[in-house]
Amino acid sequence: MKSLRLVLGVILSLTGIVWILQGLNLLPGSIMTGDVRWALAGAVALGLGIYLLVRSRRHAGGPE
């Protein structure tokens, strides 16, 4: 279970970063570019990703 949290945390964090950059018009080349709603969605995804990463590290010593 902790490895699943780790993988999902990394994927959500990276996706969130890309969405934030596209929403803030810093990463062009998509329909999402320049749309602030994507930056907000990216912030949510990044927050969830970080939460999952912290949870996977906090329970690293416990049983799966």
C-alpha positions as CSV (number, residue, x, y, z in Angstrom):
1,M,0.0,0.0,0.0
2,K,2.8,2.4,0.8
3,S,4.4,1.8,-2.6
4,L,1.1,2.6,-4.3
5,R,0.9,5.9,-2.3
6,L,4.4,6.7,-3.3
7,V,3.8,6.1,-7.0
8,L,0.5,8.0,-7.0
9,G,2.1,10.8,-5.0
10,V,4.9,11.2,-7.5
11,I,2.5,11.1,-10.5
12,L,0.1,13.6,-8.9
13,S,2.9,16.0,-7.9
14,L,4.5,16.0,-11.4
15,T,1.1,16.4,-13.0
16,G,0.2,19.2,-10.7
17,I,3.5,21.0,-11.5
18,V,2.9,20.8,-15.2
19,W,-0.7,22.0,-14.8
20,I,0.4,25.0,-12.7
21,L,3.1,25.9,-15.2
22,Q,0.6,25.7,-18.1
23,G,-2.1,27.5,-16.3
24,L,0.3,30.4,-15.5
25,N,1.4,30.5,-19.2
26,L,4.9,29.4,-18.3
27,L,4.7,26.2,-20.3
28,P,3.1,26.8,-23.7
29,G,1.8,24.4,-26.2
30,S,-1.5,23.3,-24.9
31,I,-5.2,24.3,-24.7
32,M,-4.6,24.6,-21.0
33,T,-2.0,27.3,-21.5
34,G,-2.9,30.6,-19.9
35,D,-6.1,29.3,-18.2
36,V,-5.8,30.0,-14.5
37,R,-8.3,27.2,-13.7
38,W,-5.6,24.7,-14.6
39,A,-3.2,26.4,-12.3
40,L,-5.7,26.0,-9.5
41,A,-6.4,22.4,-10.4
42,G,-2.6,21.8,-10.5
43,A,-2.3,23.3,-7.0
44,V,-4.9,20.8,-5.8
45,A,-3.2,17.9,-7.5
46,L,0.2,19.0,-6.2
47,G,-1.2,19.2,-2.7
48,L,-2.7,15.7,-2.9
49,G,0.5,14.4,-4.3
50,I,2.6,15.8,-1.5
51,Y,0.1,14.5,1.1
52,L,0.4,11.0,-0.4
53,L,4.2,11.3,-0.4
54,V,4.3,12.3,3.2
55,R,1.9,9.5,4.2
56,S,4.1,6.9,2.3
57,R,7.2,8.2,4.2
58,R,5.5,8.4,7.6
59,H,4.4,4.8,7.5
60,A,7.6,3.5,6.0
61,G,8.6,1.5,9.1
62,G,5.1,0.0,9.6
63,P,3.5,-3.1,8.1
64,E,1.9,-2.8,4.7
